Amino acid sequence: MIKVVLTRSEEDIQKDRELFEREGFVVIPLPLIKTEPVEFELLEDDFDFVVFPSAKAVNYFLSRRRLKGNEKVIAVGEATKKAVERYNYSVYQVPENYYAEEIKLLLKGQKGKVLIPRSQEGREELIKELENLGFYVKALNVYTTKGVLYQKEEFLKKISEGDVVVFASPSAVRSFFANLPKPEGAAILKEKKVVCIGKTTNQELFSLCGHSGLLPEKPSFESIVKLLKSLAQSLQ
């Protein structure tokens, strides 16, 4: 059976593993990141748009602050959309990827104030692109993502057992190389099938070790499972 190393946070791995196991894959949990809330000011501004880049951003924000109800909510990906709807808000648009170009196209020709609840480690491209379009943008850090460090022997044991390594965020890629720096980390990944959930994660992988991972059709774990099923014969 094909063994898949999942590198998300512990709670996310527990949520995702059933999806892989249902299709006959063996899951090796290797949490490389953990998230924690950060304090933020409860804003009183009226925002025209709220962009949630992830389900985590939704939960860390909406568990502590309510929207006024007249904002147009943009939720990146179906999982984020479902998280918003659990708090009884409707979603205006659902881009598949958290890429500056994609959200810029959605908002082109409009104007107003944009709130982006996000990770403290969030990227700045979208903020700059929207400001260039004339929007007022407030990036609000609602949680932080930290790497998880292991004893080297434990880390090597788990990685060596896997046929496939799945990275779902640039933070997980950085944590991998914090545990196993180049060239050793790069050499081990070269022996595996590596899957990156999206372009940004793949860019981080390439920048740190010069290797590119496989990309699923869509940035979702359902699409990753579909990709692995199509590769099953070559992985046996």
Beta strands, then each sheet from edge to edge (+ up, - down):
strand 1: 3-6
strand 2: 26-29
strand 3: 33-37
strand 4: 49-52
strand 5: 72-75
strand 6: 113-119
strand 7: 136-147
strand 8: 164-167
strand 9: 193-196
sheet 1: 2+ 1+ 8+ 9+
sheet 2: 3+ 7- 6- 4- 5-
end
